Amino acid sequence: MLVCEILREDRCETLKFGAGNIMKTKELTKQVRDKVVEKYEAGLGYKKISRALNISLSTIKSIIRKWKEYGTTANLPRGGRPPKLKSRTRRK
């Protein structure tokens, strides 16, 4: 699978090529996620924030939900396959 990253001012886009399809995932920068929370705390609703920042409504909801649950807008670690080697074995 070939992965290509394109950096823009407000988003990091990752294009994944493989198995005959192209998937596009976007990860918002911390500054943009902080701005979403800032506008939410100022009393704006999800729709108004979505229109003002040109971000989908579902993304706004997930950013605010994560912020309420974890108290941060930073990217949280994702799950994945456990490493084959333990950290102690890797150091040798």
C-alpha positions as CSV (number, residue, x, y, z in Angstrom):
1,M,0.0,0.0,0.0
2,L,1.4,3.4,-1.0
3,V,0.7,6.3,1.5
4,C,1.0,9.9,0.5
5,E,0.7,12.8,2.9
6,I,-0.3,16.3,1.8
7,L,0.1,19.1,4.3
8,R,-2.2,22.1,4.2
9,E,-2.5,25.0,6.5
10,D,-5.4,23.5,8.6
11,R,-5.4,19.8,7.7
12,C,-3.1,16.9,7.2
13,E,-4.5,14.8,4.4
14,T,-3.4,11.2,3.9
15,L,-4.1,9.4,0.7
16,K,-3.9,5.6,0.7
17,F,-3.6,3.8,-2.6
18,G,-4.1,0.0,-2.7
19,A,-6.5,-2.8,-3.6
20,G,-8.0,-0.7,-6.4
21,N,-9.4,2.1,-4.3
22,I,-8.4,5.4,-3.0
23,M,-9.3,6.4,0.6
24,K,-8.9,9.9,1.9
25,T,-8.6,10.6,5.6
26,K,-8.2,14.0,7.1
27,E,-6.9,14.8,10.5
28,L,-7.5,18.3,11.8
29,T,-4.6,20.2,13.4
30,K,-4.7,20.8,17.2
31,Q,-5.2,24.6,16.6
32,V,-8.4,23.9,14.6
33,R,-9.7,21.4,17.2
34,D,-8.9,24.0,19.9
35,K,-10.9,26.6,17.9
36,V,-13.9,24.3,17.8
37,V,-13.9,23.9,21.6
38,E,-13.3,27.7,22.0
39,K,-16.4,28.4,19.9
40,Y,-18.4,25.8,21.8
41,E,-17.5,27.3,25.1
42,A,-18.5,30.7,23.8
43,G,-22.0,29.3,23.3
44,L,-22.2,28.6,19.6
45,G,-24.1,25.5,18.5
46,Y,-22.7,22.6,16.5
47,K,-24.3,23.9,13.2
48,K,-22.9,27.4,13.6
49,I,-19.4,26.1,14.4
50,S,-19.6,23.7,11.4
51,R,-20.6,26.5,9.0
52,A,-18.0,29.0,10.5
53,L,-15.1,26.6,10.2
54,N,-16.3,24.6,7.1
55,I,-16.0,21.3,9.0
56,S,-18.6,18.6,8.9
57,L,-21.2,18.4,11.7
58,S,-20.2,14.9,12.7
59,T,-16.6,16.0,13.0
60,I,-17.6,18.9,15.3
61,K,-19.7,16.5,17.4
62,S,-16.8,14.0,17.8
63,I,-14.3,16.7,18.7
64,I,-16.6,18.1,21.4
65,R,-17.5,14.6,22.7
66,K,-13.8,13.7,23.0
67,W,-13.1,17.0,24.7
68,K,-15.9,16.4,27.2
69,E,-14.9,12.8,27.9
70,Y,-11.1,13.2,28.1
71,G,-10.6,16.9,28.7
72,T,-8.2,17.4,25.8
73,T,-8.2,18.0,22.1
74,A,-5.0,16.2,21.4
75,N,-5.0,13.1,19.2
76,L,-5.5,10.0,21.4
77,P,-3.5,6.8,20.9
78,R,-5.2,4.4,18.6
79,G,-5.5,0.7,19.0
80,G,-3.6,-1.7,16.9
81,R,-1.8,-5.0,16.7
82,P,0.4,-5.5,19.8
83,P,4.2,-5.5,19.0
84,K,5.8,-8.9,18.3
85,L,8.8,-8.0,20.4
86,K,8.6,-6.8,24.0
87,S,10.4,-3.5,24.7
88,R,13.1,-5.4,26.7
89,T,13.9,-7.7,23.7
90,R,13.9,-4.8,21.3
91,R,16.7,-3.1,23.3
92,K,19.1,-6.0,23.1
